[in-house]
Amino acid sequence: MTGATNLSGNPSGRQAGSSALYRAVWRWHFIAGLLILPFIFTIAITGGIYLFKDEINNTVYRDLRIVAQTDTAPLAASQIIANALTAYPGELKAYQPAPMPNRTAEVKILGEDGLKNSIFVNPYTGDVLGSLWDAGASGTPAMYVVRKLHSLEYVGWVGNRIIEAVAGWMVLLTVTGIYLWWPRGKKVGTATIKATKGRPWWRDMHAVTGIYSAAFIVFLAMTGLPWSSVWGGYFYDSAYALGLGMPDGYWTNKPQSTVMTGEALDRTPWIMEQQPMPVSGAASGVPAGLDQVVATVEGLGIAPGYALNMPSGETGVFSASVYPDDITQERVIHLDQYTIEVLYDAGLNDLGALGWAAEWGISIHMGQAWGLVNQIVLLLVCVAMMVMSVAAGAMWWKRRPAGAIGTPQFPTDWRIPRTVLFLAIVAGVFFPLVGLTLIVLAVIEGLIYLIGARKLQAS
């Protein structure tokens, strides 16, 4: 009979294998979770803050970003820019018209000190309200810091790799957590917090919070991976090679520069970041007037909130790009700086299936797609991740022996079940950096086993 004991009183082979599998999964779930716990907590708290980036920016920097709406038409772009350059001399880099009737226009200027600043101008009166260091898509320096902490970019490429590995492990921890929670025999996975105190209460809190938020956590982890270097690079290259990402041909037979769109523009869809910028047809001449360029891109129907980047050098182009809350209106338009000929014009519907899916996923990940509902749901998920992290830490602290880490017991009949080996290989293929950390953990586990076996023999 399945699960029965044999005549010697030892568990049957199938039962022992299942027990070994459970212990192996539990041990790896515990170790990996403990290692990445601080990173998950950091990701959750910074992500929860960044979901409300615009609301926070408009509150904290209200004097710079908000103006009284009037019945008069906004001033011409050239006048707004001239006022900004008079107050803050330098090189004009970009212009962003007021995205809403009660918002200021922004003029980005590279100052004589080599710093790029955002100058805020009342679009109705032309009054220059002040400046901030240019924070790109984050909007303000404060949100720039939050975004950099979220991605660990402050520690360079190492931080990006760490976050990528953490995102992959979040998926695996969710899957293994469900496996450990799943009812089997008398061990019933609880859907409510039944314990009232102590370690059992923290265990129930961790399990219950995890089971209700599991799908959302996997979604956030997967939609965050496109920004990573290794996984994101493979995804982008694969989507492009299959014709399912950013299709070729938007400027066929037109010359291209070596500068990537993501390097040149602050606001551009992720899937378009690795596309080369086009160049203007002529090498010299008189660039078109700013008012004419603004009228052209707005005549093409670009959504409010767009930014107009100035040409870089004599062969550069005017580039209008927008990444709005309504992802269906995302768009990038490049214009010849002399003739205002449209060299490139693409939006969401021009992407392949994987590019389209990635853009939607990123938009939801950032809390943009469905407004306040999107923000609140993901905020609750971020809170759930923090609760689970605290609960996991509390469980570990309460169960650990004095002077020891307190990892789950190493299986005395250690045989890595084929299921675990298969899952490890799949995880390593799909998440390369997770595979690397799995190898490191497996080596450490092997060394611990060998050392323990030798000590046992010696005794």
N, C-alpha and C positions, 0 to 999 in steps of 0.2 A: 504494500500500500504506500502511496506517495506520502513522504514526510514521516513515515513510521521509523522506529528504531529497529536495528537488526538484533540478532540473538545475543550479541555480545553487549548490548545495551548502549552502543554508540549510535549517533544519528546516521541515517542512511546517506549515501553519496549525494543525492539530490538536495537533501536538507542541509548537509554540511556545505555544499557549494553555494546554496542560497544564503546561508549564514555568513560564509566568507565574503560573498559579494556585498552583503549589507554592511559588514564591518569595514570592508575596503572603501566603499562609497562614503560611509560615515566619517572615516578617518580623513579622507581626502577633502571632503566637504568642510570638515572642521579646520584643517590646516590651511586650505586655500582661503576660506572665509576669514580666518584670523589675520592672514597676511594682507588681504586687500580691504579689510574693514575700515581703516582710516581713510582710504581713498574713496570708498563708496560714500562715506559720510560727507566728505568734502564735495564730491560730485553732486550729492543730493542737496546740500545747503546752498551751494553756488547756483545750481540749476534752478532751484526754487526761486531764488532772488532774480535770476536773469529772465525768468518767464514774464516778470512784470517790469522789464527794462524801460519801456516807453512811459509807463505810469510813474515810475520812480524818477526818471529823468525830468519829466514835465513838472514834478512836484519839487524836487530838490533844486532844479535850475529854472524855476518858473520865470524869474525876472529876465532870463535870456531867451527862453523858448516860447513864451506865451505873450500874446498881445491882444488888445481889444479889437474885436472885429468892427469894421466900418462899412458904410455903403459905397465908399469910393473904390475904384479899381486899383489893384496893386501897381506900383511903379514898374517901369520897364526894367528888365534884367540889367541892362547896361548902366542905368542910374544907380541901382542897388549895389552893383559891383564897384562902381566908381566911388561911392560913399565909403564902402568898406576899405578900398585901397587907399583912400585919403587918410583914414584913421589909422590904418595898419599897412604901411607901405610894404611891398614885396611882390612876388610872382604869383599871379592867379593860377590856381590849380583846378578848382572845381566850383560849381555853383549849384545850389539846391533851392529851387523855388519853395515857397511856403507850402507844405503838404496839406494844410487845412486852413480855413479862413482865420482861425485864431492863433496861428503859428507864425514864427519868424522865418525869414529866408536865411540860408547859411551860405557864406562865401568862404571858401578854403584858400588860404594864402600861405605860401612859403615865405617866411619872413627873412629879413636880412641876417638874423642870427642862426639861420639854418633850420628853424623849427616850423612845422606846419601847424597852423591854427585855424579853428573855425570861428568866423566872425558872424555874429548874429545881428540881423538888420530888420527893423520894422518895415514890412513890405508896403505899408500905406504912407508912412511919413518919411521913410528913408533914414530914420535915426539909427545910429549904430549903438547897440545896447551893451556890447562887450564881447569878450572872446574867451575861448577855452582851447586848451591843447587838443588837436584833432584826434579823436578816438575812433575814427572810421565807422564801421557799421554799429559799434557799441553805442555811439551817440555822445557819450560823455566819458571823461576820465574815470569816474567811479565805476561805471559799468564795464569799462575796458579792463579794470583790475579784476572784477568778478569773472569776466569771460576768460581771462588769462589763468586765473586760479582754477576755473572749471576744467580747462584743458591742460593744466600744468605746463603751459608754454614758457613760464618763467625759468624753467630748467632746461629749455631747449629741446633737442630731438629726443633726449632721454625721457622727458616728461610725456611727450607724445606717445612713445612706445609703452610707457607704464600705463597710461590711460587706455590705450588699445588693448593691452593684456587684461586690464581690469574689466573692460567692457565684455570681452570674450568670456572671462571667468564669471561675470554676472549671469550670463546665459547658462553656463554649466552649473553654477551654484543653484540657480532656479530649478533646473531640471533635476539635479540630484536631491535638492530639498523636497521636491514633490515626491520623488521616489522614497525618500526616508519617511515622509509624512503619510504615504499611501497606506490605507488599512490593510493589514495582513494578520490573520489569526486573531489573537486577542489584543494586538497592538492596533488600536483604532486611531486614525488621524482625526484630531478634533477640529471642528469648524467653529467652535466658540471657546472662550477662555474659561476653563473649568476650575483650574487651580486658584487658590486665594492668596498664596504667599510663597516666598522663597524661590528657589531655582525652578520648580515646576511652573510657577506663574510666569517667569521670564520665558521658559520653554514654550508655553502655550501662546504667549504674546508674540514670540518670534514666528511660530508656525502659523498661527491664524492670520497674522498680518501678511505673511508671505504667500499663503494660499490664495488670498483675495487680490493680491497685487501682482502675482506672478506674471501674467500675460502682459501687463503694462510695463513691468521692469524689463522683460525681454524686448518689448517694442522699443523702449528708450535706448537700450544697449545697442540694438541692431541699427537704429536710425542715427545713432551717434557715430557709428563706425566709419561712414563715408569720409569723415574729417581726418581719420587716422592715416598714417603714412603707408604702412605695409598692407593692411586689409583694404583700406580705401584706394590705394594705388592699384591693387589687383582688381578690385571691383570696377574702377574707372576704365582700366585697360581692357578688361573682358567685355564690358558693356560697349565700349567703342569698337572693339574688334568684331563683335557680333552685329554691329549696326543697331544696337538697342539703347545706346546712350546719346551722345552728341553726334548726329550724322554729319558727314562731309558735305561740301558743296555749296555753302551759303555765300561764298565769294569766289566761285570757280573762275579761273583765269585772271584772278586779281592778285597782286603781290601781297605778301604777308610779312610781318615783322617777326623778330625772335622773342618779343615780349609776350608773356601769357596774359590773358584777360584778367585772371585773378590777381596778378601783380600790379596791373595798371588801375583797376577799379576797386572801390570800396564795396560797392553793392552789385553783386553779380550772382546768379544762380550757381550752386556748387558744381553742377555737371558741366558748366561752361567755363570754369576757371582755367582749365588746361588748354583752351583754344587760343591760338595765336591771334594777336591783334592785327587787323589789316593796316595798310598804309595808304596815304593819299596819293592820287595819281601823279600829281606834279611835285617836283622837288622844291619849288619856290613859287612865290606869288603873294597875293593879298588875301589873308584869311577872311572868311565870311564874318559879318557882324554878329555879335552875340544875340541880339534881338531876333535876327533872322533865323539863327540856328534854333533858338528856343521855339519860335513860331513853327518851324519845320517839324521838330520832334513832337510837339504838342498836336500839330495837325495830323501826325501819324497815329494819334490816339494813345500815346503812352500814359500810364496811370499816374495820378498825383503821388508825390513823394519821391520822384525820380531825382537823380543827381546827374549833372552834365559835367563831364571831365574835359578839360582843355587838351588840345593837341600837344604831344610831347615831341618837340622838334619840328623841322620843316616837313617831314613826311608823316607826322602824326595825324590822328583823326579826332574829331569830336565824338565823344561816346556818352550816350544817355542810357542809364541803366536803372532798373527799379526792381526791388524785391519786396513787394507789399504783403500785407496780411492775407489778401486774396491771392493765393498762389497762381490762380489761372491768369493773372495779369502780369506776372513776372516777365521781364523783357530786357533785351539788350539791343541797342541800335548804334551802329557806327556810321558816321558821315564823313565824306571827304571834306577836309577843312577849307578847301578853296571853292569847290563846286556845290557842296552840300548834297552830293549824290549819295544815296543810301548804298553803303557797301555791305552792310550786314543788318539783318533785322530778324530776330528769332525770339520766340517765347515758349511757354510750356508745351503747347500743342505741336511744336516742331521737334520735340524730343522723341527718342525711341522709348520702348516700354520700360526698360530699366531706369533710364534717365528720368522719365515721368514719375515712376514710383519713388525714386530717390528724392526728387524734389518735394513730392507730397509728404514723404516720411520726415524729411528735415523740417518742413513747415509745421507739421504737427508737433514734432520734437521741441520746437522753439515756442510752442504755444500760440501760433499765429492763425492756424487754419479756421478755427471756429470761435474765435473771440474769447470772451470771458469764460465760457464753459470749458474750452480747451485748456485755458490757464489753470482753472480751479482743479480740474481732474488731474492734471500733471503735478500740480502743487501737492495734492493729496498723495500721489505716488511718491513724490520726493520725501514727504513726511513719513510715509510708510517705510521707505528705505532707511531713514534715520532711526526710526523706532526699531527696526530689525537689527540695525547695527548696534544700537545701545543694548538691546535684549541679548544679542549674541555675545557681546562683551561681558555683560552681567552673568550670563550662564557660564562662560569660561572662568570668570573670576571666582564664582562660587564653587565650581567643581574642581578647580586645580588644587593639587596637593601643595603643601608648603614647600617652597624652594624648587618647584617643578613647573613645567609648562602645562601639564595635564592633558596631553593629547589622548584621544581614544586608544585603547589597548591595541597593540600590534597583534594581528592574528597569529596564534601559535602554529596553526597549520597553514602558514602563508602560501597560498597559490593564487596568483592573480587570475581571476576568472576570465574566461574568454570574452565575456560580455564587457568587462571593464577595459580589457585590452582593445577590443573593437571600438568602443566609445572613445578611448584615448586617441586612437589613430584618426577617427573621423574628426574629432575636435581639433587635432593638430593640423589636419588638412584644411579645414574650414577656417580655423583661427590660428594662423602660424605662430603668433607669439604665445598663445595658450599652449600650443604644442611644445614650444621651447621650455616653458615653465613646467609642463608636465614631465618632460625629460629630466629636468633638474630635480623635481620632487621624487621621481622614480629612482634616480641615482641615490638621493639621500635616503629614501626608504630602504633601498637595497643595502646600503652601507650600515644603516641602523640594524637591519636584520642580521647581517653577517657578524657585526660586532656583538650583538646579543647572543647569537648562536655560539660564538667562540667563548664568551664569558660563561655560558651554560655548560659547555664542554669542559672548560677549565675547572669549574666547581665540582 
